[in-house]
Amino acid sequence: MEYTTLGRTGLKVSVMGLGCGGPSRIGQSTGNSEEESIAIVKHALKAGINFIDTAEVYRTEIIVGKAIKDFDRETLVLSTKKSTWGNPKPKDVLKSFERSLKNLGTDYIDIYHLHGVVLSDYEYLVSEIIPTLQELRDQGKIRFLGITERFNPDPHHSMLQRALQDDFWDVMMVGFNILNQSARDRVLAKTIEKNIGILIMFAVRLALSRPKRLKQCIEELIEKGQVSISEIDNDNPLEFLIYKNGAKNLVDAAYRFCRYEPGIHVTLSGTGNLSHLKDNLESILRPPLPEKDLIKLKKIFKNADSISGQ
Ligand SMILES: NC(=O)c1ccc[n+]([C@@H]2O[C@H](COP(=O)([O-])OP(=O)(O)OC[C@H]3O[C@@H](n4cnc5c(N)ncnc54)[C@H](OP(=O)(O)O)[C@@H]3O)[C@@H](O)[C@H]2O)c1
């Protein structure tokens, strides 16, 4: 595994993080037993991943807690989140936070995020919830504060652009992938300046792991005039990336595309399938995609900002 520094947190983190939410929830949404999901987390840790992202709403914190029991807590970076749906009160946040500690079997959280924040809730959360989070940080129970966007309804990053005007956030979780690279100019340019730690979600998601879904997404982008039909083969839209010295397959291309983007520290990979996890570990350590392919991807999708890749 390769490691990097997570921006101004100074935390040493693996360039690939294990995401315990998403469509798989480490297999809890795809038929894994608890033991199989624990095995996924343990395999990731043994392979050198030290960054694990979960959330109260994923209902995978307990599984993560069981999996990390035999590992040195000090070497791990645990990231979990408080849902912000329906604007929680400070007492709700405290209750959730204590439950997350218990679930994970730890007495501190490295990065505690406000989860899936939309622009319309941002001001409320800043005025009502941030003081509680800062208090927990002062008590040493939270090391760094983070915020994650709700990428499906906000593929343009309007909430994060607002959050970047403040200085509360040491870490941000951003949606970024081949099909929506808009975070490059709208978010990453600024986070690089502010040295904010960046975690990437949606690197692959559904569009880049299921050919049928990819086709639908490309059609949608063409319809919206965000991708030009003259620049893409509608039937095999990203096939040009796969060849002997290029990407091994589309998922490989998708993770490598994110991993080397300037400003990104941790690319999250969410899977409940051990063989996929092994493949993804290999992908993340492969070199960047060939320059000519990167140039082409940037050109084709330069105006695309309306889909998440869900
Ligand atoms: N707003 C938020 O805060 C927010 C929102 C979304 C996600 N997240 C976090 O970000 C993490 C990453 O997002 P994500 O889970 O959607 O991750 P992702 O890695 O972009 O995509 C995961 C999807 O790709 C599939 N996949 C993974 N590796 C594959 C492979 N080698 N071959 C074929 N299919 C593969 C998975 O299915 P299999 O299980 O079959 O491999 C799953 O359906 C989440 O787990 C969560 O921790 C946060």
The ligand as an ORCA input file, in Angstrom:
! r2SCAN-3c Opt
* xyz 0 1
  N     -22.622     11.409      1.207
  C     -21.774     10.550      1.711
  O     -21.217     10.794      2.747
  C     -21.453      9.289      0.985
  C     -22.218      8.889     -0.118
  C     -21.820      7.765     -0.805
  C     -20.704      7.038     -0.401
  N     -19.992      7.432      0.697
  C     -18.814      6.664      1.170
  O     -17.988      6.466      0.062
  C     -17.700      5.078     -0.060
  C     -17.417      4.755     -1.508
  O     -18.630      4.833     -2.283
  P     -19.185      3.537     -2.968
  O     -19.347      2.484     -1.894
  O     -20.341      3.835     -3.809
  O     -17.924      3.077     -3.776
  P     -17.427      2.776     -5.202
  O     -16.169      2.056     -4.941
  O     -17.406      3.966     -6.092
  O     -18.559      1.813     -5.854
  C     -19.017      0.685     -5.221
  C     -19.799     -0.159     -6.227
  O     -18.900     -0.678     -7.180
  C     -18.907     -2.119     -7.140
  N     -17.523     -2.572     -7.295
  C     -16.461     -2.273     -6.494
  N     -15.343     -2.885     -6.948
  C     -15.705     -3.572     -8.052
  C     -14.989     -4.406     -8.962
  N     -13.674     -4.627     -8.837
  N     -15.688     -4.960     -9.989
  C     -17.011     -4.721    -10.161
  N     -17.736     -3.952     -9.327
  C     -17.094     -3.384     -8.272
  C     -19.480     -2.492     -5.798
  O     -20.139     -3.742     -5.855
  P     -19.531     -5.086     -5.155
  O     -19.883     -5.042     -3.722
  O     -20.201     -6.167     -5.911
  O     -18.052     -5.066     -5.374
  C     -20.457     -1.346     -5.549
  O     -21.690     -1.586     -6.183
  C     -18.948      4.411      0.540
  O     -18.735      3.065      0.838
  C     -19.148      5.288      1.736
  O     -18.238      4.923      2.746
  C     -20.355      8.548      1.372
*
